[in-house]
Amino acid sequence: MLEYDIALKTFLHRAPLTLLAIAGVDLNRWHNVEMPEVRNRRVDLLGESADERLVHIELQSTHDPIMALRMMEYCADIYRRFGRFPEQVVLYVGEAPLRMENSLTGPCLSFQYRILDIRELDGERLLNSDQIGDNVIAVLARVRNKRAAVRRILRSIAAGDPSETANALTGFLMLAGLRQLGDTVEKEAGQMPLLDDILDHPVLGREYKRGLKQGIEQGLERGKHAGELTLLLRQVERRFGTVPAALRERFAAMSDSEIESIALRLLDAHSLEDLLV
């Protein structure tokens, strides 16, 4: 799991305004759900309202060509476990324009869910919240001035519980990295004595900066993989027509080297079966 996933989940649990905007209902109970399947799927967030409405929120930072299939599988798994269908939302936090489909159709099948680009949320409203989770998530939402938003968020972190300051600052840096604002956060934090002490701390400062580096590197690697997968699928579709959902999922699980091997094999393949030899 990427560090941004962990950071964003942590802040979402403390972001009532954000969750209300995403789910459309107050969530007062959380379920930690790991699906008992071979692939060991785990939903990102599954909340429940006072009137027993289940809301499944899946976090996504890159384009996934089989996102609809994944969401349908999650939906079936949740229904199997709870006996109720969830309302589903994919919360897109990536930098590139959103271009994923929100439905899956076929013979006697029609499945749909919501996709929300987090930039549609009013970041100014989140900045004015009295909850640190809302404040931090504002860096991913729609704000008038990113540097000013970073400064306000850092002030909120500095004014919060001292025992949580280091973790909040590290998590904020992870999310800011999704918007290429890591340097801005570090420079602004350096203007605040309390936060500057953390950056200079021999242990906390090192972990803080190490987390930024890892988050950026893993984010770039994930984006590279998604791009190679998308290109391969387009090439296969052009050669052989529609790619079955099961094969799409199989491609998505491959490593970069395996995808490259399939792409080379495509030059001489006469059928989809030839690609998997």
C-alpha positions as CSV (number, residue, x, y, z in Angstrom):
1,M,0.0,0.0,0.0
2,L,1.3,3.5,-0.9
3,E,2.0,5.8,2.0
4,Y,-0.6,8.3,0.7
5,D,-3.3,5.7,1.1
6,I,-2.5,5.3,4.8
7,A,-2.2,9.1,5.3
8,L,-5.5,9.9,3.5
9,K,-7.4,7.2,5.4
10,T,-6.2,8.5,8.7
11,F,-7.2,12.1,7.9
12,L,-10.6,11.1,6.4
13,H,-11.5,9.5,9.7
14,R,-11.1,13.0,11.2
15,A,-12.7,14.9,8.4
16,P,-16.5,15.1,8.8
17,L,-17.0,17.9,6.3
18,T,-15.1,16.0,3.6
19,L,-16.9,12.7,4.3
20,L,-20.3,14.4,4.2
21,A,-19.4,15.9,0.8
22,I,-18.2,12.5,-0.5
23,A,-20.9,10.2,1.0
24,G,-23.8,12.5,1.3
25,V,-24.5,11.2,4.8
26,D,-22.9,11.3,8.2
27,L,-20.9,8.1,8.9
28,N,-20.7,7.2,12.5
29,R,-19.3,3.7,12.3
30,W,-16.4,2.1,10.4
31,H,-15.9,-1.5,9.3
32,N,-12.4,-2.9,8.8
33,V,-13.1,-5.3,6.0
34,E,-10.7,-7.8,4.4
35,M,-12.4,-10.0,1.8
36,P,-11.8,-13.7,2.2
37,E,-10.7,-14.3,-1.3
38,V,-7.5,-15.8,-2.9
39,R,-6.4,-12.3,-3.9
40,N,-7.0,-11.0,-0.4
41,R,-8.9,-7.8,-1.4
42,R,-9.4,-5.1,1.2
43,V,-11.7,-2.2,0.8
44,D,-10.2,1.2,1.5
45,L,-13.0,2.6,3.6
46,L,-16.4,1.1,4.5
47,G,-18.6,3.3,6.7
48,E,-22.1,3.0,8.1
49,S,-24.6,5.7,8.9
50,A,-27.0,5.8,11.8
51,D,-29.8,4.6,9.5
52,E,-27.6,1.6,8.5
53,R,-26.6,2.8,5.0
54,L,-23.3,1.3,4.0
55,V,-20.9,3.6,2.1
56,H,-17.8,2.2,0.4
57,I,-15.1,4.7,-0.5
58,E,-12.2,3.6,-2.7
59,L,-9.1,5.8,-3.1
60,Q,-7.4,6.0,-6.4
61,S,-4.5,8.1,-7.6
62,T,-4.0,6.7,-11.1
63,H,-6.2,5.7,-14.0
64,D,-7.2,2.0,-13.7
65,P,-8.7,0.5,-16.9
66,I,-10.5,-2.2,-14.8
67,M,-11.7,0.0,-12.0
68,A,-15.4,-0.8,-12.8
69,L,-14.7,-4.5,-12.5
70,R,-12.9,-4.0,-9.2
71,M,-15.8,-2.0,-7.8
72,M,-18.3,-4.6,-8.9
73,E,-16.3,-7.3,-7.1
74,Y,-16.1,-5.2,-4.0
75,C,-19.8,-4.6,-4.1
76,A,-20.5,-8.4,-4.4
77,D,-18.1,-9.1,-1.5
78,I,-19.7,-6.5,0.7
79,Y,-23.2,-7.8,0.0
80,R,-22.0,-11.4,0.7
81,R,-20.7,-10.3,4.1
82,F,-23.4,-7.8,5.2
83,G,-26.4,-8.8,3.2
84,R,-26.8,-5.2,2.0
85,F,-25.5,-3.4,-1.1
86,P,-23.3,-0.4,-0.4
87,E,-23.4,3.0,-2.0
88,Q,-20.0,3.2,-3.7
89,V,-17.7,6.1,-4.4
90,V,-14.3,6.2,-6.1
91,L,-12.4,9.2,-4.7
92,Y,-9.9,10.2,-7.3
93,V,-6.9,12.1,-5.9
94,G,-4.5,12.0,-8.8
95,E,-2.9,14.9,-10.6
96,A,-3.8,13.8,-14.2
97,P,-7.3,14.5,-15.5
98,L,-9.9,12.0,-14.4
99,R,-10.8,9.6,-17.3
100,M,-12.1,6.4,-15.7
101,E,-15.5,5.0,-16.4
102,N,-18.1,4.6,-13.6
103,S,-20.1,1.8,-15.0
104,L,-19.9,-1.7,-16.4
105,T,-22.6,-3.1,-18.7
106,G,-23.1,-6.4,-20.5
107,P,-25.9,-8.9,-21.3
108,C,-28.4,-8.7,-18.5
109,L,-25.9,-6.6,-16.5
110,S,-25.8,-2.9,-15.5
111,F,-23.5,-1.8,-12.7
112,Q,-22.7,1.8,-11.7
113,Y,-21.0,3.8,-9.0
114,R,-19.9,7.3,-8.4
115,I,-16.5,8.8,-9.2
116,L,-15.6,12.0,-7.5
117,D,-12.5,14.0,-8.3
118,I,-11.4,15.4,-5.0
119,R,-10.7,18.7,-6.8
120,E,-14.5,19.2,-7.0
121,L,-14.6,19.7,-3.2
122,D,-14.5,23.2,-1.9
123,G,-11.1,23.4,-0.3
124,E,-11.8,26.8,1.3
125,R,-14.6,25.3,3.3
126,L,-12.4,22.5,4.5
127,L,-9.7,25.0,5.5
128,N,-12.3,26.7,7.7
129,S,-13.2,23.4,9.5
130,D,-12.2,22.9,13.1
131,Q,-11.1,19.4,12.3
132,I,-7.5,18.8,11.3
133,G,-8.5,16.0,8.9
134,D,-10.6,18.4,6.8
135,N,-7.8,21.0,6.9
136,V,-5.1,18.7,5.6
137,I,-7.3,17.2,2.9
138,A,-7.9,20.7,1.6
139,V,-4.5,20.6,-0.1
140,L,-5.9,18.1,-2.6
141,A,-9.2,20.0,-3.1
142,R,-10.0,23.2,-4.9
143,V,-8.3,26.2,-3.3
144,R,-7.7,29.7,-4.6
145,N,-4.0,29.9,-3.5
146,K,-2.1,26.7,-2.9
147,R,0.8,28.3,-0.9
148,A,-1.6,30.2,1.3
149,A,-3.5,26.9,1.9
150,V,-0.3,25.1,2.8
151,R,0.5,27.9,5.3
152,R,-3.0,27.6,6.9
153,I,-2.8,23.8,7.2
154,L,0.6,24.0,8.8
155,R,-0.7,26.5,11.4
156,S,-3.6,24.1,12.2
157,I,-1.1,21.3,12.7
158,A,1.2,23.5,14.9
159,A,-1.8,24.5,17.0
160,G,-3.0,20.9,17.5
161,D,-2.2,18.2,20.0
162,P,1.6,18.3,20.4
163,S,1.7,14.5,20.6
164,E,0.2,14.2,17.1
165,T,2.2,17.0,15.4
166,A,4.9,14.9,13.9
167,N,2.5,12.3,12.5
168,A,0.2,15.0,11.2
169,L,3.1,16.8,9.5
170,T,4.4,13.6,7.9
171,G,0.9,12.6,6.6
172,F,0.4,16.1,5.3
173,L,3.7,15.9,3.4
174,M,2.6,12.6,1.8
175,L,-0.6,14.2,0.5
176,A,1.1,17.4,-0.6
177,G,3.4,15.2,-2.7
178,L,0.4,14.3,-4.8
179,R,0.2,17.9,-5.9
180,Q,4.0,18.5,-6.2
181,L,3.9,20.7,-3.1
182,G,6.5,18.9,-1.0
183,D,9.1,21.7,-1.3
184,T,6.5,24.3,-0.5
185,V,5.5,22.4,2.7
186,E,9.1,22.1,3.8
187,K,9.8,25.8,3.2
188,E,6.7,27.0,4.9
189,A,7.2,24.6,7.8
190,G,10.7,26.1,8.2
191,Q,9.1,29.4,9.0
192,M,7.3,28.0,12.1
193,P,9.5,27.3,15.1
194,L,7.6,24.3,16.4
195,L,7.5,22.6,13.0
196,D,11.1,23.6,12.2
197,D,12.2,21.8,15.3
198,I,10.6,18.6,13.9
199,L,12.4,19.0,10.6
200,D,15.7,19.4,12.4
201,H,15.1,16.5,14.8
202,P,17.7,13.8,14.1
203,V,15.1,11.0,13.9
204,L,11.7,12.7,13.1
205,G,13.3,15.0,10.5
206,R,14.9,12.0,8.8
207,E,11.7,10.0,8.8
208,Y,9.7,13.0,7.5
209,K,12.0,13.5,4.5
210,R,12.4,9.8,3.9
211,G,8.6,9.5,3.7
212,L,8.5,12.3,1.1
213,K,11.1,10.6,-1.0
214,Q,9.4,7.2,-0.8
215,G,6.0,8.6,-1.5
216,I,7.2,10.4,-4.7
217,E,9.2,7.5,-5.9
218,Q,6.4,5.0,-5.4
219,G,3.9,7.4,-6.9
220,L,6.0,7.8,-10.1
221,E,6.5,4.0,-10.3
222,R,2.8,3.4,-10.0
223,G,2.0,6.0,-12.6
224,K,4.6,4.5,-15.0
225,H,3.0,1.0,-14.5
226,A,-0.5,2.4,-15.2
227,G,0.7,4.1,-18.4
228,E,2.4,0.9,-19.7
229,L,-0.7,-1.1,-18.9
230,T,-3.0,1.3,-20.7
231,L,-0.8,1.3,-23.8
232,L,-0.7,-2.6,-23.8
233,L,-4.5,-2.8,-23.6
234,R,-5.0,-0.4,-26.4
235,Q,-2.5,-2.4,-28.6
236,V,-4.2,-5.7,-27.8
237,E,-7.7,-4.3,-28.5
238,R,-6.6,-2.9,-31.8
239,R,-5.1,-6.3,-32.8
240,F,-7.8,-8.6,-31.4
241,G,-10.8,-6.6,-30.4
242,T,-12.3,-6.3,-26.9
243,V,-10.2,-7.7,-24.1
244,P,-12.1,-9.9,-21.7
245,A,-12.4,-8.6,-18.2
246,A,-10.6,-11.6,-16.7
247,L,-7.6,-11.0,-19.1
248,R,-7.6,-7.2,-18.3
249,E,-7.3,-8.1,-14.6
250,R,-4.5,-10.6,-15.3
251,F,-2.6,-7.9,-17.2
252,A,-3.1,-5.4,-14.4
253,A,-1.5,-7.8,-11.9
254,M,1.7,-8.2,-14.0
255,S,5.0,-6.6,-13.3
256,D,6.5,-4.0,-15.7
257,S,8.8,-6.6,-17.2
258,E,5.9,-9.0,-17.8
259,I,4.0,-6.3,-19.5
260,E,7.0,-5.5,-21.7
261,S,7.3,-9.2,-22.6
262,I,3.6,-9.4,-23.6
263,A,4.0,-6.3,-25.7
264,L,6.9,-7.9,-27.6
265,R,5.0,-11.1,-28.0
266,L,2.1,-9.2,-29.5
267,L,4.1,-8.6,-32.7
268,D,3.9,-12.3,-33.6
269,A,0.8,-13.4,-31.8
270,H,-2.2,-14.8,-33.8
271,S,-4.6,-14.9,-30.9
272,L,-5.1,-13.7,-27.3
273,E,-4.0,-17.2,-26.2
274,D,-0.6,-16.7,-27.9
275,L,0.1,-13.8,-25.6
276,L,-0.1,-16.0,-22.5
277,V,2.1,-18.8,-23.6
